[in-house]
C-alpha cells in the first residue's frame, strides 16, 4: 500500500498558481523530505493533504483512502505537526496529550497506555508533569509529535518542524522522526533546509509550484553536496 499518493494536483490563489500539476508517491514506512524554498508551495500542499483546502484538480490518497471520496477514512490515518506550535502552554505535557486523546475518543486505560507509549517513544516521559511553557523548543516539538502519534496514524505530516530550534534540537528531532519511519510510519517532512535530509531519504524538490526532482536524495544530488545541488536547481535566472 502507498502511504501518500498525490496525482496532478493544482491549486491557485486567484491568478497566482501555488501548485501546478504536482504528482508524487510515498511508500509506507518511507521518510520523504519535501524540500523547497519559502513560497515553493509546501504549506499549500499540506493544507490540501489535511483537507483545509480542496483542490479543483487532482487526487490525493492517504494510506489507500481517497481524500475526496472517503475523507473520514483518509484523515483518520493522518497525524499532523504544524509549523506554528499549538500546545496549551498552561497545561502539562501529559494534560496536552490527554486532551487530544479525548478528542479522538480515547479513554480510560487505553488512553493512559497510548500516552505512556508516545512519551517513551519521544523520550519525554521525564517531562510529562511539566507545563508546556517551561519546556525548551525541542521538547515542545517532541510533545507535538507525540500528540500527533496518539491515534497511531499510518502517515505523519510535519510542516517545517525545526523552525526556531538550535542545531542540537534540530538534529535530535530529525533523528527521532527518521526512527519513526524506520518503525513503519510514513513521514512527509517539509523543509527548506537541505541538511535535514539523509542520503537514503526519498526527496521531492518543490519549486515555483512544480516538482523539480523525485527520488533518493543521493541520486538527486548526483554526487554533489545536497545543498549545492538544491541551490543550483532552484536558482533564479540571471
Protein Blocks (a to p, Z undefined) as FASTA:
>chain_A
ZZbdcehiacdehjbcfbghiacdddehiacdddddehilmmmmmmmmnomaccfbdcdd
eehiafklmmmlmmmmpccddfbdcbdfkbcfklmmmmmmmmnopahjllmmmmmmmmmm
nopmmmmmpcfklpcfklmmmmmmmmmmmnopabdcdehklgoiafklmmmmmmmmmmmm
mnopacddddfbfklpcfklccdddeehiafbgcdfklmnnopafklmmmmmmpccZZ
